[in-house]
Amino acid sequence: MRIYALLAGLVMTMAGCPADSNNGTTDTLANDTSADVVDTAGDSSLPDTNDTSAPDTNDTSVPDTSDTSVPDTSDTTDSSVASDADTTTHTACSAAGECTWCTFPSAPKTVADCYCTICPTTPMTATECTANQEAWTSVCGGDKWYATAQCPVPRCVLMPELTCTDGACVDKCAGVECPALDCPAEQQVKDAGECCAHCPSKRACDTGDDCAMCAFDKKVESAEDCYCVFCPSTPMSKAQCNANSASWQTFCNPWPLESMCPQPSCLPSSKPICDEAGQCQLDPNRCFFGEDCGHCTRTEVPKTAADCRCPGCPQPLATRLCEEIGTAYSEVCPDFDESACPVPPCVFPPPAICGPDQTCIGGPRDR
């Protein structure tokens, strides 16, 4: 038992004693602070995160994105860019015969560029116009964009001639100063395609029976001049109306398709009159409804001070004509002394109505 006690004490003594730091068998690598393997300052074989040899992000050897050797997209030598620029250059003319009024002002490239073809109002060379038309037909025509575009049907007028000035097609009337005419403005006539108006060269009528309201307002000289025929609304001589109608039948029948021109609903119109100059004019006393008629104490429009007259008894007259007379008196007769005019012996006038001939007349009195 004594031997066992001595052995137990010896074991306890050995367990409580610190290990000898100089004993290589008990000294571990982890506890040896003198170990050199973690000395990063002395061992250059291990990577040093502070080593200045690391790549420098500011090194000028990095490729410079501003290098002028990079291809310039604005270089005019690019064939695709040059091709697009050419399409926007208008064809120059050398003579007036190369010019035309074109219905196609531009050449569409995509459906977004499509437009309704109205009247030929854009001056350009025939070559350019044809190119624009071909482009429009290819991109927009037929059963493409045009099929659902619901474009209006225009009523075109004959345009004046074109001339070639400095390589450009221009309206020959641009900048033209028209001469003063001796005839009143309401009698002046401007023929289709002409720059300036002129006085009538001859009388178109002698009486109102020589005049008619015509649906064919101009003469047709080619298929390009065709137009939709609407209600008879233009006063002219019967001879001229017949000539215009015959020319339309020659070039425009059958034209156009029925769906292209609207079907008008026409109101009856008054018969035109033959004025002092021998020209067919609208009757100033015309009306459509009873509301168009009233009473006026003067029935003539004064043109000079000598035409100024004292007022008379109220007469049935178109309201628009009565207003025109009143305006003319205030402008032409400002010095006319109406206070010196006698008071006319008037009776209560009959109501003003629109008569069967579409002119204002006095209706029957109420009983």
Solvent accessible surface area in square Angstrom, and as a share of the most:
residue,aa,sasa,rsa
1,M,187,0.83
2,R,197,0.72
3,I,126,0.64
4,Y,156,0.59
5,A,67,0.52
6,L,122,0.61
7,L,96,0.48
8,A,54,0.42
9,G,33,0.32
10,L,101,0.50
11,V,97,0.56
12,M,145,0.65
13,T,82,0.47
14,M,132,0.59
15,A,87,0.68
16,G,65,0.63
17,C,79,0.47
18,P,127,0.80
19,A,78,0.60
20,D,84,0.43
21,S,90,0.58
22,N,139,0.71
23,N,59,0.30
24,G,67,0.64
25,T,125,0.73
26,T,70,0.41
27,D,58,0.30
28,T,72,0.42
29,L,125,0.62
30,A,101,0.78
31,N,120,0.62
32,D,46,0.24
33,T,140,0.81
34,S,92,0.59
35,A,22,0.17
36,D,99,0.51
37,V,100,0.58
38,V,118,0.68
39,D,59,0.30
40,T,98,0.57
41,A,102,0.79
42,G,61,0.59
43,D,56,0.29
44,S,113,0.73
45,S,91,0.59
46,L,85,0.42
47,P,128,0.80
48,D,79,0.41
49,T,136,0.79
50,N,128,0.66
51,D,68,0.35
52,T,137,0.80
53,S,90,0.58
54,A,63,0.49
55,P,132,0.83
56,D,88,0.46
57,T,129,0.75
58,N,125,0.64
59,D,67,0.34
60,T,136,0.79
61,S,89,0.58
62,V,89,0.51
63,P,119,0.75
64,D,95,0.49
65,T,131,0.76
66,S,85,0.55
67,D,69,0.36
68,T,137,0.79
69,S,89,0.57
70,V,89,0.51
71,P,119,0.75
72,D,96,0.50
73,T,128,0.75
74,S,82,0.53
75,D,64,0.33
76,T,117,0.68
77,T,112,0.65
78,D,61,0.32
79,S,91,0.59
80,S,69,0.44
81,V,75,0.43
82,A,44,0.34
83,S,61,0.39
84,D,85,0.44
85,A,55,0.43
86,D,99,0.51
87,T,88,0.51
88,T,101,0.59
89,T,101,0.59
90,H,129,0.57
91,T,66,0.38
92,A,73,0.57
93,C,10,0.06
94,S,96,0.62
95,A,51,0.40
96,A,49,0.38
97,G,77,0.74
98,E,72,0.32
99,C,18,0.11
100,T,44,0.26
101,W,45,0.16
102,C,2,0.01
103,T,34,0.20
104,F,26,0.11
105,P,61,0.39
106,S,56,0.36
107,A,47,0.36
108,P,4,0.03
109,K,121,0.51
110,T,77,0.45
111,V,90,0.52
112,A,99,0.77
113,D,66,0.34
114,C,19,0.11
115,Y,45,0.17
116,C,41,0.24
117,T,31,0.18
118,I,79,0.40
119,C,26,0.16
120,P,47,0.30
121,T,75,0.44
122,T,41,0.24
123,P,46,0.29
124,M,11,0.05
125,T,5,0.03
126,A,50,0.39
127,T,96,0.56
128,E,21,0.10
129,C,18,0.11
130,T,69,0.40
131,A,54,0.42
132,N,10,0.05
133,Q,84,0.37
134,E,112,0.50
135,A,27,0.21
136,W,21,0.07
137,T,75,0.44
138,S,70,0.45
139,V,33,0.19
140,C,0,0.00
141,G,3,0.03
142,G,61,0.59
143,D,126,0.65
144,K,105,0.44
145,W,64,0.23
146,Y,104,0.40
147,A,63,0.49
148,T,116,0.67
149,A,29,0.22
150,Q,173,0.77
151,C,29,0.17
152,P,86,0.54
153,V,63,0.36
154,P,47,0.30
155,R,110,0.40
156,C,37,0.22
157,V,110,0.63
158,L,79,0.39
159,M,54,0.24
160,P,24,0.15
161,E,113,0.51
162,L,22,0.11
163,T,45,0.26
164,C,31,0.18
165,T,67,0.39
166,D,146,0.75
167,G,27,0.26
168,A,50,0.39
169,C,15,0.09
170,V,54,0.31
171,D,40,0.21
172,K,70,0.30
173,C,28,0.17
174,A,74,0.57
175,G,80,0.77
176,V,71,0.41
177,E,162,0.73
178,C,69,0.42
179,P,93,0.59
180,A,104,0.81
181,L,53,0.26
182,D,152,0.79
183,C,20,0.12
184,P,60,0.38
185,A,81,0.63
186,E,111,0.50
187,Q,28,0.13
188,Q,61,0.27
189,V,57,0.32
190,K,128,0.54
191,D,65,0.34
192,A,59,0.46
193,G,16,0.15
194,E,87,0.39
195,C,28,0.17
196,C,32,0.19
197,A,31,0.24
198,H,69,0.31
199,C,40,0.24
200,P,36,0.23
201,S,110,0.71
202,K,162,0.69
203,R,122,0.45
204,A,45,0.35
205,C,5,0.03
206,D,105,0.55
207,T,77,0.45
208,G,24,0.23
209,D,91,0.47
210,D,56,0.29
211,C,2,0.01
212,A,26,0.20
213,M,36,0.16
214,C,2,0.01
215,A,18,0.14
216,F,33,0.14
217,D,57,0.30
218,K,43,0.18
219,K,118,0.50
220,V,2,0.01
221,E,121,0.54
222,S,43,0.28
223,A,68,0.53
224,E,166,0.74
225,D,24,0.13
226,C,14,0.09
227,Y,4,0.01
228,C,4,0.03
229,V,45,0.26
230,F,60,0.25
231,C,35,0.21
232,P,62,0.39
233,S,73,0.47
234,T,43,0.25
235,P,31,0.20
236,M,22,0.10
237,S,14,0.09
238,K,95,0.40
239,A,76,0.59
240,Q,81,0.36
241,C,20,0.12
242,N,102,0.52
243,A,45,0.35
244,N,3,0.01
245,S,28,0.18
246,A,59,0.46
247,S,13,0.08
248,W,27,0.10
249,Q,81,0.36
250,T,99,0.58
251,F,87,0.36
252,C,1,0.00
253,N,91,0.47
254,P,133,0.84
255,W,89,0.31
256,P,27,0.17
257,L,130,0.65
258,E,153,0.68
259,S,105,0.67
260,M,75,0.33
261,C,20,0.12
262,P,83,0.52
263,Q,148,0.66
264,P,59,0.37
265,S,111,0.72
266,C,64,0.38
267,L,109,0.54
268,P,86,0.54
269,S,49,0.31
270,S,7,0.05
271,K,106,0.45
272,P,4,0.03
273,I,63,0.32
274,C,27,0.16
275,D,33,0.17
276,E,162,0.73
277,A,31,0.24
278,G,0,0.00
279,Q,23,0.10
280,C,12,0.07
281,Q,52,0.23
282,L,65,0.32
283,D,22,0.11
284,P,54,0.34
285,N,28,0.14
286,R,60,0.22
287,C,2,0.01
288,F,85,0.35
289,F,117,0.49
290,G,39,0.37
291,E,147,0.66
292,D,38,0.20
293,C,17,0.10
294,G,22,0.21
295,H,70,0.31
296,C,13,0.08
297,T,60,0.35
298,R,37,0.13
299,T,62,0.36
300,E,133,0.60
301,V,49,0.28
302,P,6,0.04
303,K,141,0.60
304,T,77,0.45
305,A,76,0.59
306,A,80,0.62
307,D,56,0.29
308,C,13,0.08
309,R,142,0.52
310,C,55,0.33
311,P,39,0.24
312,G,29,0.28
313,C,41,0.24
314,P,42,0.26
315,Q,84,0.37
316,P,28,0.17
317,L,14,0.07
318,A,0,0.00
319,T,54,0.32
320,R,101,0.37
321,L,13,0.06
322,C,33,0.20
323,E,113,0.51
324,E,92,0.41
325,I,2,0.01
326,G,42,0.41
327,T,75,0.44
328,A,12,0.09
329,Y,21,0.08
330,S,79,0.51
331,E,125,0.56
332,V,43,0.25
333,C,13,0.08
334,P,95,0.60
335,D,139,0.72
336,F,66,0.27
337,D,86,0.44
338,E,88,0.40
339,S,103,0.66
340,A,81,0.63
341,C,20,0.12
342,P,104,0.65
343,V,139,0.80
344,P,44,0.28
345,P,133,0.84
346,C,53,0.32
347,V,115,0.66
348,F,171,0.71
349,P,29,0.18
350,P,34,0.21
351,P,58,0.37
352,A,21,0.16
353,I,66,0.33
354,C,29,0.17
355,G,4,0.04
356,P,132,0.83
357,D,85,0.44
358,Q,22,0.10
359,T,19,0.11
360,C,5,0.03
361,I,69,0.35
362,G,35,0.34
363,G,7,0.07
364,P,111,0.70
365,R,125,0.46
366,D,137,0.71
367,R,285,1.04
